Amino acid sequence: MDERGVTFRWKDYRAKGNMHKTMTLGVDEFMRRFLLHVLPSGFHRIRHYGLFANAGRKANLAKARALLHVPTPAASLCDC
């Protein structure tokens, strides 16, 4: 942080080669972007949700197969 603003490193996954880049933003813009990632007190981040969420994956897939009239896949024949 200096008189120009806040300089930070970030990863650009679309870039070929050097993924690490630096950016300088004004303090107000940096704080605005940073606070977009902060949850209010009492909230929890949900990382996995939807049809394939681990908590109900087996039941959700069975229901989807039944609604689509798709047979359950055969168990693996591998003795792995």
PyMOL Python script that loads the backbone (N, CA, C, O; Angstrom):
from pymol import cmd

cmd.read_pdbstr("""\
ATOM      1  N   MET A   1       0.845  -1.163   0.000  1.00  0.00           N
ATOM      2  CA  MET A   1       0.000   0.000   0.000  1.00  0.00           C
ATOM      3  C   MET A   1       0.898   1.236   0.000  1.00  0.00           C
ATOM      4  O   MET A   1       1.846   1.325   0.780  1.00  0.00           O
ATOM      5  N   ASP A   2       0.600   2.158  -0.855  1.00  0.00           N
ATOM      6  CA  ASP A   2       1.338   3.414  -0.903  1.00  0.00           C
ATOM      7  C   ASP A   2       0.387   4.526  -1.342  1.00  0.00           C
ATOM      8  O   ASP A   2      -0.831   4.351  -1.320  1.00  0.00           O
ATOM      9  N   GLU A   3       0.940   5.660  -1.737  1.00  0.00           N
ATOM     10  CA  GLU A   3       0.096   6.799  -2.107  1.00  0.00           C
ATOM     11  C   GLU A   3      -0.708   6.553  -3.390  1.00  0.00           C
ATOM     12  O   GLU A   3      -1.712   7.228  -3.620  1.00  0.00           O
ATOM     13  N   ARG A   4      -0.283   5.594  -4.231  1.00  0.00           N
ATOM     14  CA  ARG A   4      -1.012   5.285  -5.460  1.00  0.00           C
ATOM     15  C   ARG A   4      -2.201   4.378  -5.211  1.00  0.00           C
ATOM     16  O   ARG A   4      -3.175   4.426  -5.962  1.00  0.00           O
ATOM     17  N   GLY A   5      -2.147   3.554  -4.179  1.00  0.00           N
ATOM     18  CA  GLY A   5      -3.233   2.615  -3.900  1.00  0.00           C
ATOM     19  C   GLY A   5      -2.690   1.322  -3.315  1.00  0.00           C
ATOM     20  O   GLY A   5      -1.620   1.299  -2.707  1.00  0.00           O
ATOM     21  N   VAL A   6      -3.437   0.257  -3.506  1.00  0.00           N
ATOM     22  CA  VAL A   6      -3.083  -1.059  -2.981  1.00  0.00           C
ATOM     23  C   VAL A   6      -2.637  -1.923  -4.155  1.00  0.00           C
ATOM     24  O   VAL A   6      -3.365  -2.062  -5.139  1.00  0.00           O
ATOM     25  N   THR A   7      -1.460  -2.496  -4.056  1.00  0.00           N
ATOM     26  CA  THR A   7      -0.945  -3.398  -5.078  1.00  0.00           C
ATOM     27  C   THR A   7      -0.989  -4.812  -4.522  1.00  0.00           C
ATOM     28  O   THR A   7      -0.541  -5.064  -3.403  1.00  0.00           O
ATOM     29  N   PHE A   8      -1.535  -5.737  -5.316  1.00  0.00           N
ATOM     30  CA  PHE A   8      -1.648  -7.123  -4.865  1.00  0.00           C
ATOM     31  C   PHE A   8      -1.416  -8.058  -6.032  1.00  0.00           C
ATOM     32  O   PHE A   8      -1.535  -7.672  -7.195  1.00  0.00           O
ATOM     33  N   ARG A   9      -1.076  -9.316  -5.695  1.00  0.00           N
ATOM     34  CA  ARG A   9      -0.876 -10.355  -6.705  1.00  0.00           C
ATOM     35  C   ARG A   9      -2.141 -11.176  -6.824  1.00  0.00           C
ATOM     36  O   ARG A   9      -2.858 -11.379  -5.844  1.00  0.00           O
ATOM     37  N   TRP A  10      -2.415 -11.652  -8.042  1.00  0.00           N
ATOM     38  CA  TRP A  10      -3.545 -12.535  -8.272  1.00  0.00           C
ATOM     39  C   TRP A  10      -3.190 -13.502  -9.375  1.00  0.00           C
ATOM     40  O   TRP A  10      -2.247 -13.278 -10.134  1.00  0.00           O
ATOM     41  N   LYS A  11      -3.956 -14.590  -9.463  1.00  0.00           N
ATOM     42  CA  LYS A  11      -3.705 -15.603 -10.482  1.00  0.00           C
ATOM     43  C   LYS A  11      -4.694 -15.442 -11.621  1.00  0.00           C
ATOM     44  O   LYS A  11      -5.902 -15.367 -11.400  1.00  0.00           O
ATOM     45  N   ASP A  12      -4.175 -15.390 -12.841  1.00  0.00           N
ATOM     46  CA  ASP A  12      -4.996 -15.343 -14.042  1.00  0.00           C
ATOM     47  C   ASP A  12      -4.920 -16.721 -14.679  1.00  0.00           C
ATOM     48  O   ASP A  12      -3.952 -17.035 -15.372  1.00  0.00           O
ATOM     49  N   TYR A  13      -5.938 -17.547 -14.448  1.00  0.00           N
ATOM     50  CA  TYR A  13      -5.931 -18.921 -14.933  1.00  0.00           C
ATOM     51  C   TYR A  13      -6.092 -19.016 -16.442  1.00  0.00           C
ATOM     52  O   TYR A  13      -5.812 -20.064 -17.023  1.00  0.00           O
ATOM     53  N   ARG A  14      -6.534 -17.954 -17.083  1.00  0.00           N
ATOM     54  CA  ARG A  14      -6.675 -17.964 -18.543  1.00  0.00           C
ATOM     55  C   ARG A  14      -5.357 -17.692 -19.245  1.00  0.00           C
ATOM     56  O   ARG A  14      -5.209 -18.011 -20.425  1.00  0.00           O
ATOM     57  N   ALA A  15      -4.408 -17.116 -18.547  1.00  0.00           N
ATOM     58  CA  ALA A  15      -3.134 -16.732 -19.164  1.00  0.00           C
ATOM     59  C   ALA A  15      -2.253 -17.959 -19.379  1.00  0.00           C
ATOM     60  O   ALA A  15      -2.198 -18.854 -18.535  1.00  0.00           O
ATOM     61  N   LYS A  16      -1.589 -17.988 -20.479  1.00  0.00           N
ATOM     62  CA  LYS A  16      -0.601 -19.043 -20.756  1.00  0.00           C
ATOM     63  C   LYS A  16       0.738 -18.563 -20.219  1.00  0.00           C
ATOM     64  O   LYS A  16       1.108 -17.406 -20.419  1.00  0.00           O
ATOM     65  N   GLY A  17       1.450 -19.421 -19.554  1.00  0.00           N
ATOM     66  CA  GLY A  17       2.760 -19.018 -19.027  1.00  0.00           C
ATOM     67  C   GLY A  17       2.655 -18.441 -17.635  1.00  0.00           C
ATOM     68  O   GLY A  17       2.302 -19.148 -16.691  1.00  0.00           O
ATOM     69  N   ASN A  18       2.959 -17.159 -17.499  1.00  0.00           N
ATOM     70  CA  ASN A  18       2.980 -16.505 -16.190  1.00  0.00           C
ATOM     71  C   ASN A  18       1.555 -16.226 -15.709  1.00  0.00           C
ATOM     72  O   ASN A  18       0.898 -15.307 -16.196  1.00  0.00           O
ATOM     73  N   MET A  19       1.087 -17.020 -14.756  1.00  0.00           N
ATOM     74  CA  MET A  19      -0.266 -16.869 -14.232  1.00  0.00           C
ATOM     75  C   MET A  19      -0.341 -15.763 -13.187  1.00  0.00           C
ATOM     76  O   MET A  19      -1.393 -15.147 -13.019  1.00  0.00           O
ATOM     77  N   HIS A  20       0.750 -15.505 -12.487  1.00  0.00           N
ATOM     78  CA  HIS A  20       0.740 -14.511 -11.410  1.00  0.00           C
ATOM     79  C   HIS A  20       0.873 -13.112 -12.003  1.00  0.00           C
ATOM     80  O   HIS A  20       1.809 -12.819 -12.746  1.00  0.00           O
ATOM     81  N   LYS A  21      -0.076 -12.267 -11.660  1.00  0.00           N
ATOM     82  CA  LYS A  21      -0.066 -10.895 -12.149  1.00  0.00           C
ATOM     83  C   LYS A  21      -0.232  -9.964 -10.962  1.00  0.00           C
ATOM     84  O   LYS A  21      -0.699 -10.372  -9.899  1.00  0.00           O
ATOM     85  N   THR A  22       0.151  -8.721 -11.151  1.00  0.00           N
ATOM     86  CA  THR A  22      -0.046  -7.720 -10.103  1.00  0.00           C
ATOM     87  C   THR A  22      -1.010  -6.664 -10.606  1.00  0.00           C
ATOM     88  O   THR A  22      -1.083  -6.383 -11.802  1.00  0.00           O
ATOM     89  N   MET A  23      -1.742  -6.089  -9.677  1.00  0.00           N
ATOM     90  CA  MET A  23      -2.709  -5.049 -10.007  1.00  0.00           C
ATOM     91  C   MET A  23      -2.666  -4.001  -8.916  1.00  0.00           C
ATOM     92  O   MET A  23      -2.515  -4.326  -7.738  1.00  0.00           O
ATOM     93  N   THR A  24      -2.798  -2.758  -9.301  1.00  0.00           N
ATOM     94  CA  THR A  24      -2.869  -1.662  -8.337  1.00  0.00           C
ATOM     95  C   THR A  24      -4.231  -1.001  -8.471  1.00  0.00           C
ATOM     96  O   THR A  24      -4.632  -0.578  -9.555  1.00  0.00           O
ATOM     97  N   LEU A  25      -4.927  -0.920  -7.357  1.00  0.00           N
ATOM     98  CA  LEU A  25      -6.241  -0.289  -7.319  1.00  0.00           C
ATOM     99  C   LEU A  25      -6.243   0.794  -6.263  1.00  0.00           C
ATOM    100  O   LEU A  25      -5.446   0.763  -5.325  1.00  0.00           O
ATOM    101  N   GLY A  26      -7.141   1.751  -6.417  1.00  0.00           N
ATOM    102  CA  GLY A  26      -7.331   2.737  -5.365  1.00  0.00           C
ATOM    103  C   GLY A  26      -7.860   2.045  -4.116  1.00  0.00           C
ATOM    104  O   GLY A  26      -8.467   0.978  -4.201  1.00  0.00           O
ATOM    105  N   VAL A  27      -7.629   2.651  -2.966  1.00  0.00           N
ATOM    106  CA  VAL A  27      -8.016   2.024  -1.701  1.00  0.00           C
ATOM    107  C   VAL A  27      -9.513   1.750  -1.667  1.00  0.00           C
ATOM    108  O   VAL A  27      -9.926   0.679  -1.222  1.00  0.00           O
ATOM    109  N   ASP A  28     -10.324   2.676  -2.119  1.00  0.00           N
ATOM    110  CA  ASP A  28     -11.775   2.480  -2.075  1.00  0.00           C
ATOM    111  C   ASP A  28     -12.222   1.331  -2.978  1.00  0.00           C
ATOM    112  O   ASP A  28     -13.083   0.543  -2.587  1.00  0.00           O
ATOM    113  N   GLU A  29     -11.656   1.225  -4.171  1.00  0.00           N
ATOM    114  CA  GLU A  29     -12.012   0.133  -5.081  1.00  0.00           C
ATOM    115  C   GLU A  29     -11.506  -1.202  -4.557  1.00  0.00           C
ATOM    116  O   GLU A  29     -12.204  -2.210  -4.663  1.00  0.00           O
ATOM    117  N   PHE A  30     -10.297  -1.222  -3.990  1.00  0.00           N
ATOM    118  CA  PHE A  30      -9.774  -2.457  -3.409  1.00  0.00           C
ATOM    119  C   PHE A  30     -10.683  -2.953  -2.289  1.00  0.00           C
ATOM    120  O   PHE A  30     -11.026  -4.134  -2.246  1.00  0.00           O
ATOM    121  N   MET A  31     -11.076  -2.050  -1.376  1.00  0.00           N
ATOM    122  CA  MET A  31     -11.934  -2.443  -0.266  1.00  0.00           C
ATOM    123  C   MET A  31     -13.305  -2.906  -0.763  1.00  0.00           C
ATOM    124  O   MET A  31     -13.869  -3.851  -0.212  1.00  0.00           O
ATOM    125  N   ARG A  32     -13.847  -2.256  -1.794  1.00  0.00           N
ATOM    126  CA  ARG A  32     -15.134  -2.672  -2.345  1.00  0.00           C
ATOM    127  C   ARG A  32     -15.056  -4.100  -2.870  1.00  0.00           C
ATOM    128  O   ARG A  32     -15.922  -4.921  -2.571  1.00  0.00           O
ATOM    129  N   ARG A  33     -14.011  -4.401  -3.661  1.00  0.00           N
ATOM    130  CA  ARG A  33     -13.859  -5.744  -4.220  1.00  0.00           C
ATOM    131  C   ARG A  33     -13.567  -6.777  -3.139  1.00  0.00           C
ATOM    132  O   ARG A  33     -14.086  -7.893  -3.184  1.00  0.00           O
ATOM    133  N   PHE A  34     -12.735  -6.407  -2.166  1.00  0.00           N
ATOM    134  CA  PHE A  34     -12.390  -7.332  -1.086  1.00  0.00           C
ATOM    135  C   PHE A  34     -13.628  -7.688  -0.263  1.00  0.00           C
ATOM    136  O   PHE A  34     -13.826  -8.853   0.084  1.00  0.00           O
ATOM    137  N   LEU A  35     -14.452  -6.704   0.048  1.00  0.00           N
ATOM    138  CA  LEU A  35     -15.616  -6.942   0.897  1.00  0.00           C
ATOM    139  C   LEU A  35     -16.717  -7.727   0.198  1.00  0.00           C
ATOM    140  O   LEU A  35     -17.641  -8.199   0.861  1.00  0.00           O
ATOM    141  N   LEU A  36     -16.646  -7.879  -1.114  1.00  0.00           N
ATOM    142  CA  LEU A  36     -17.587  -8.757  -1.808  1.00  0.00           C
ATOM    143  C   LEU A  36     -17.418 -10.210  -1.371  1.00  0.00           C
ATOM    144  O   LEU A  36     -18.339 -11.013  -1.516  1.00  0.00           O
ATOM    145  N   HIS A  37     -16.241 -10.550  -0.834  1.00  0.00           N
ATOM    146  CA  HIS A  37     -15.947 -11.920  -0.426  1.00  0.00           C
ATOM    147  C   HIS A  37     -16.223 -12.174   1.055  1.00  0.00           C
ATOM    148  O   HIS A  37     -16.080 -13.304   1.520  1.00  0.00           O
ATOM    149  N   VAL A  38     -16.610 -11.151   1.793  1.00  0.00           N
ATOM    150  CA  VAL A  38     -16.839 -11.292   3.237  1.00  0.00           C
ATOM    151  C   VAL A  38     -18.321 -11.527   3.475  1.00  0.00           C
ATOM    152  O   VAL A  38     -19.160 -10.746   3.026  1.00  0.00           O
ATOM    153  N   LEU A  39     -18.645 -12.611   4.187  1.00  0.00           N
ATOM    154  CA  LEU A  39     -20.037 -12.928   4.486  1.00  0.00           C
ATOM    155  C   LEU A  39     -20.479 -12.230   5.763  1.00  0.00           C
ATOM    156  O   LEU A  39     -19.669 -12.032   6.669  1.00  0.00           O
ATOM    157  N   PRO A  40     -21.741 -11.856   5.851  1.00  0.00           N
ATOM    158  CA  PRO A  40     -22.252 -11.268   7.088  1.00  0.00           C
ATOM    159  C   PRO A  40     -22.172 -12.257   8.241  1.00  0.00           C
ATOM    160  O   PRO A  40     -22.109 -13.468   8.026  1.00  0.00           O
ATOM    161  N   SER A  41     -22.176 -11.748   9.446  1.00  0.00           N
ATOM    162  CA  SER A  41     -22.112 -12.592  10.633  1.00  0.00           C
ATOM    163  C   SER A  41     -23.295 -13.556  10.641  1.00  0.00           C
ATOM    164  O   SER A  41     -24.432 -13.160  10.383  1.00  0.00           O
ATOM    165  N   GLY A  42     -23.017 -14.814  10.938  1.00  0.00           N
ATOM    166  CA  GLY A  42     -24.068 -15.821  10.998  1.00  0.00           C
ATOM    167  C   GLY A  42     -24.284 -16.576   9.700  1.00  0.00           C
ATOM    168  O   GLY A  42     -24.993 -17.582   9.691  1.00  0.00           O
ATOM    169  N   PHE A  43     -23.697 -16.121   8.608  1.00  0.00           N
ATOM    170  CA  PHE A  43     -23.815 -16.817   7.326  1.00  0.00           C
ATOM    171  C   PHE A  43     -22.662 -17.791   7.165  1.00  0.00           C
ATOM    172  O   PHE A  43     -21.582 -17.581   7.718  1.00  0.00           O
ATOM    173  N   HIS A  44     -22.887 -18.858   6.407  1.00  0.00           N
ATOM    174  CA  HIS A  44     -21.847 -19.848   6.132  1.00  0.00           C
ATOM    175  C   HIS A  44     -21.698 -19.980   4.625  1.00  0.00           C
ATOM    176  O   HIS A  44     -22.678 -19.934   3.881  1.00  0.00           O
ATOM    177  N   ARG A  45     -20.485 -20.141   4.201  1.00  0.00           N
ATOM    178  CA  ARG A  45     -20.218 -20.315   2.776  1.00  0.00           C
ATOM    179  C   ARG A  45     -20.670 -21.715   2.350  1.00  0.00           C
ATOM    180  O   ARG A  45     -20.375 -22.707   3.018  1.00  0.00           O
ATOM    181  N   ILE A  46     -21.379 -21.774   1.245  1.00  0.00           N
ATOM    182  CA  ILE A  46     -21.819 -23.050   0.695  1.00  0.00           C
ATOM    183  C   ILE A  46     -20.950 -23.332  -0.518  1.00  0.00           C
ATOM    184  O   ILE A  46     -20.994 -22.603  -1.509  1.00  0.00           O
ATOM    185  N   ARG A  47     -20.174 -24.376  -0.436  1.00  0.00           N
ATOM    186  CA  ARG A  47     -19.262 -24.677  -1.532  1.00  0.00           C
ATOM    187  C   ARG A  47     -19.828 -25.730  -2.468  1.00  0.00           C
ATOM    188  O   ARG A  47     -19.567 -25.690  -3.671  1.00  0.00           O
ATOM    189  N   HIS A  48     -20.596 -26.670  -1.940  1.00  0.00           N
ATOM    190  CA  HIS A  48     -21.122 -27.749  -2.770  1.00  0.00           C
ATOM    191  C   HIS A  48     -22.628 -27.816  -2.550  1.00  0.00           C
ATOM    192  O   HIS A  48     -23.091 -27.999  -1.424  1.00  0.00           O
ATOM    193  N   TYR A  49     -23.381 -27.668  -3.617  1.00  0.00           N
ATOM    194  CA  TYR A  49     -24.829 -27.678  -3.501  1.00  0.00           C
ATOM    195  C   TYR A  49     -25.415 -28.189  -4.800  1.00  0.00           C
ATOM    196  O   TYR A  49     -24.703 -28.328  -5.794  1.00  0.00           O
ATOM    197  N   GLY A  50     -26.678 -28.462  -4.799  1.00  0.00           N
ATOM    198  CA  GLY A  50     -27.359 -28.867  -6.014  1.00  0.00           C
ATOM    199  C   GLY A  50     -27.515 -30.366  -6.112  1.00  0.00           C
ATOM    200  O   GLY A  50     -27.445 -31.079  -5.111  1.00  0.00           O
ATOM    201  N   LEU A  51     -27.725 -30.834  -7.317  1.00  0.00           N
ATOM    202  CA  LEU A  51     -28.019 -32.241  -7.576  1.00  0.00           C
ATOM    203  C   LEU A  51     -26.905 -33.166  -7.104  1.00  0.00           C
ATOM    204  O   LEU A  51     -27.182 -34.252  -6.594  1.00  0.00           O
ATOM    205  N   PHE A  52     -25.651 -32.753  -7.265  1.00  0.00           N
ATOM    206  CA  PHE A  52     -24.529 -33.617  -6.935  1.00  0.00           C
ATOM    207  C   PHE A  52     -23.897 -33.306  -5.578  1.00  0.00           C
ATOM    208  O   PHE A  52     -22.777 -33.743  -5.312  1.00  0.00           O
ATOM    209  N   ALA A  53     -24.583 -32.566  -4.722  1.00  0.00           N
ATOM    210  CA  ALA A  53     -24.065 -32.303  -3.381  1.00  0.00           C
ATOM    211  C   ALA A  53     -23.960 -33.621  -2.636  1.00  0.00           C
ATOM    212  O   ALA A  53     -24.830 -34.482  -2.767  1.00  0.00           O
ATOM    213  N   ASN A  54     -22.913 -33.781  -1.864  1.00  0.00           N
ATOM    214  CA  ASN A  54     -22.638 -35.054  -1.224  1.00  0.00           C
ATOM    215  C   ASN A  54     -23.747 -35.497  -0.280  1.00  0.00           C
ATOM    216  O   ASN A  54     -24.001 -36.696  -0.158  1.00  0.00           O
ATOM    217  N   ALA A  55     -24.411 -34.564   0.390  1.00  0.00           N
ATOM    218  CA  ALA A  55     -25.416 -34.923   1.391  1.00  0.00           C
ATOM    219  C   ALA A  55     -26.579 -35.720   0.800  1.00  0.00           C
ATOM    220  O   ALA A  55     -27.116 -36.597   1.477  1.00  0.00           O
ATOM    221  N   GLY A  56     -26.975 -35.446  -0.414  1.00  0.00           N
ATOM    222  CA  GLY A  56     -28.121 -36.146  -0.981  1.00  0.00           C
ATOM    223  C   GLY A  56     -27.870 -36.705  -2.362  1.00  0.00           C
ATOM    224  O   GLY A  56     -28.811 -36.968  -3.111  1.00  0.00           O
ATOM    225  N   ARG A  57     -26.611 -36.889  -2.704  1.00  0.00           N
ATOM    226  CA  ARG A  57     -26.259 -37.309  -4.065  1.00  0.00           C
ATOM    227  C   ARG A  57     -26.914 -38.624  -4.463  1.00  0.00           C
ATOM    228  O   ARG A  57     -27.500 -38.721  -5.542  1.00  0.00           O
ATOM    229  N   LYS A  58     -26.822 -39.636  -3.605  1.00  0.00           N
ATOM    230  CA  LYS A  58     -27.345 -40.961  -3.946  1.00  0.00           C
ATOM    231  C   LYS A  58     -28.862 -40.902  -4.175  1.00  0.00           C
ATOM    232  O   LYS A  58     -29.368 -41.447  -5.156  1.00  0.00           O
ATOM    233  N   ALA A  59     -29.573 -40.241  -3.271  1.00  0.00           N
ATOM    234  CA  ALA A  59     -31.028 -40.130  -3.403  1.00  0.00           C
ATOM    235  C   ALA A  59     -31.405 -39.280  -4.613  1.00  0.00           C
ATOM    236  O   ALA A  59     -32.340 -39.624  -5.337  1.00  0.00           O
ATOM    237  N   ASN A  60     -30.693 -38.176  -4.845  1.00  0.00           N
ATOM    238  CA  ASN A  60     -30.996 -37.303  -5.982  1.00  0.00           C
ATOM    239  C   ASN A  60     -30.770 -38.010  -7.308  1.00  0.00           C
ATOM    240  O   ASN A  60     -31.578 -37.875  -8.226  1.00  0.00           O
ATOM    241  N   LEU A  61     -29.682 -38.761  -7.418  1.00  0.00           N
ATOM    242  CA  LEU A  61     -29.415 -39.473  -8.664  1.00  0.00           C
ATOM    243  C   LEU A  61     -30.440 -40.575  -8.897  1.00  0.00           C
ATOM    244  O   LEU A  61     -30.863 -40.796 -10.032  1.00  0.00           O
ATOM    245  N   ALA A  62     -30.846 -41.269  -7.834  1.00  0.00           N
ATOM    246  CA  ALA A  62     -31.865 -42.317  -7.967  1.00  0.00           C
ATOM    247  C   ALA A  62     -33.192 -41.706  -8.437  1.00  0.00           C
ATOM    248  O   ALA A  62     -33.863 -42.265  -9.304  1.00  0.00           O
ATOM    249  N   LYS A  63     -33.561 -40.567  -7.866  1.00  0.00           N
ATOM    250  CA  LYS A  63     -34.803 -39.907  -8.255  1.00  0.00           C
ATOM    251  C   LYS A  63     -34.728 -39.424  -9.702  1.00  0.00           C
ATOM    252  O   LYS A  63     -35.692 -39.572 -10.454  1.00  0.00           O
ATOM    253  N   ALA A  64     -33.594 -38.849 -10.095  1.00  0.00           N
ATOM    254  CA  ALA A  64     -33.421 -38.381 -11.475  1.00  0.00           C
ATOM    255  C   ALA A  64     -33.500 -39.542 -12.454  1.00  0.00           C
ATOM    256  O   ALA A  64     -34.119 -39.421 -13.512  1.00  0.00           O
ATOM    257  N   ARG A  65     -32.877 -40.672 -12.109  1.00  0.00           N
ATOM    258  CA  ARG A  65     -32.935 -41.848 -12.995  1.00  0.00           C
ATOM    259  C   ARG A  65     -34.365 -42.359 -13.121  1.00  0.00           C
ATOM    260  O   ARG A  65     -34.796 -42.750 -14.205  1.00  0.00           O
ATOM    261  N   ALA A  66     -35.104 -42.354 -12.004  1.00  0.00           N
ATOM    262  CA  ALA A  66     -36.494 -42.822 -12.037  1.00  0.00           C
ATOM    263  C   ALA A  66     -37.354 -41.896 -12.900  1.00  0.00           C
ATOM    264  O   ALA A  66     -38.170 -42.368 -13.691  1.00  0.00           O
ATOM    265  N   LEU A  67     -37.176 -40.597 -12.754  1.00  0.00           N
ATOM    266  CA  LEU A  67     -37.964 -39.649 -13.537  1.00  0.00           C
ATOM    267  C   LEU A  67     -37.632 -39.708 -15.026  1.00  0.00           C
ATOM    268  O   LEU A  67     -38.495 -39.476 -15.872  1.00  0.00           O
ATOM    269  N   LEU A  68     -36.381 -40.018 -15.336  1.00  0.00           N
ATOM    270  CA  LEU A  68     -35.953 -40.099 -16.740  1.00  0.00           C
ATOM    271  C   LEU A  68     -36.100 -41.504 -17.313  1.00  0.00           C
ATOM    272  O   LEU A  68     -35.827 -41.736 -18.491  1.00  0.00           O
ATOM    273  N   HIS A  69     -36.535 -42.438 -16.470  1.00  0.00           N
ATOM    274  CA  HIS A  69     -36.680 -43.842 -16.879  1.00  0.00           C
ATOM    275  C   HIS A  69     -35.362 -44.410 -17.400  1.00  0.00           C
ATOM    276  O   HIS A  69     -35.320 -45.072 -18.437  1.00  0.00           O
ATOM    277  N   VAL A  70     -34.298 -44.139 -16.666  1.00  0.00           N
ATOM    278  CA  VAL A  70     -32.960 -44.628 -17.009  1.00  0.00           C
ATOM    279  C   VAL A  70     -32.592 -45.718 -16.008  1.00  0.00           C
ATOM    280  O   VAL A  70     -32.719 -45.506 -14.802  1.00  0.00           O
ATOM    281  N   PRO A  71     -32.141 -46.875 -16.478  1.00  0.00           N
ATOM    282  CA  PRO A  71     -31.782 -47.932 -15.530  1.00  0.00           C
ATOM    283  C   PRO A  71     -30.541 -47.562 -14.718  1.00  0.00           C
ATOM    284  O   PRO A  71     -29.689 -46.803 -15.179  1.00  0.00           O
ATOM    285  N   THR A  72     -30.453 -48.102 -13.521  1.00  0.00           N
ATOM    286  CA  THR A  72     -29.284 -47.905 -12.669  1.00  0.00           C
ATOM    287  C   THR A  72     -28.088 -48.561 -13.328  1.00  0.00           C
ATOM    288  O   THR A  72     -28.197 -49.697 -13.791  1.00  0.00           O
ATOM    289  N   PRO A  73     -26.946 -47.884 -13.385  1.00  0.00           N
ATOM    290  CA  PRO A  73     -25.773 -48.492 -14.019  1.00  0.00           C
ATOM    291  C   PRO A  73     -25.336 -49.736 -13.245  1.00  0.00           C
ATOM    292  O   PRO A  73     -25.468 -49.794 -12.022  1.00  0.00           O
ATOM    293  N   ALA A  74     -24.821 -50.718 -13.959  1.00  0.00           N
ATOM    294  CA  ALA A  74     -24.346 -51.959 -13.336  1.00  0.00           C
ATOM    295  C   ALA A  74     -23.147 -51.665 -12.469  1.00  0.00           C
ATOM    296  O   ALA A  74     -22.364 -50.762 -12.763  1.00  0.00           O
ATOM    297  N   ALA A  75     -23.001 -52.432 -11.393  1.00  0.00           N
ATOM    298  CA  ALA A  75     -21.853 -52.285 -10.508  1.00  0.00           C
ATOM    299  C   ALA A  75     -20.576 -52.619 -11.275  1.00  0.00           C
ATOM    300  O   ALA A  75     -20.590 -53.414 -12.215  1.00  0.00           O
ATOM    301  N   SER A  76     -19.502 -52.013 -10.868  1.00  0.00           N
ATOM    302  CA  SER A  76     -18.216 -52.251 -11.517  1.00  0.00           C
ATOM    303  C   SER A  76     -17.807 -53.701 -11.368  1.00  0.00           C
ATOM    304  O   SER A  76     -17.971 -54.279 -10.294  1.00  0.00           O
ATOM    305  N   LEU A  77     -17.282 -54.295 -12.413  1.00  0.00           N
ATOM    306  CA  LEU A  77     -16.839 -55.675 -12.379  1.00  0.00           C
ATOM    307  C   LEU A  77     -15.380 -55.800 -11.981  1.00  0.00           C
ATOM    308  O   LEU A  77     -14.844 -56.907 -11.913  1.00  0.00           O
ATOM    309  N   CYS A  78     -14.744 -54.687 -11.722  1.00  0.00           N
ATOM    310  CA  CYS A  78     -13.324 -54.665 -11.357  1.00  0.00           C
ATOM    311  C   CYS A  78     -13.148 -55.095  -9.906  1.00  0.00           C
ATOM    312  O   CYS A  78     -13.937 -54.697  -9.049  1.00  0.00           O
ATOM    313  N   ASP A  79     -12.125 -55.901  -9.612  1.00  0.00           N
ATOM    314  CA  ASP A  79     -11.800 -56.293  -8.240  1.00  0.00           C
ATOM    315  C   ASP A  79     -10.734 -55.388  -7.669  1.00  0.00           C
ATOM    316  O   ASP A  79      -9.898 -55.834  -6.884  1.00  0.00           O
ATOM    317  N   CYS A  80     -10.750 -54.124  -8.050  1.00  0.00           N
ATOM    318  CA  CYS A  80      -9.718 -53.171  -7.653  1.00  0.00           C
ATOM    319  C   CYS A  80      -9.751 -52.889  -6.182  1.00  0.00           C
ATOM    320  O   CYS A  80      -8.943 -52.104  -5.685  1.00  0.00           O
TER     321      CYS A  80
END
""", "prot")
cmd.dss("prot")
cmd.show_as("cartoon", "prot")
cmd.util.cbc("prot")
cmd.orient("prot")
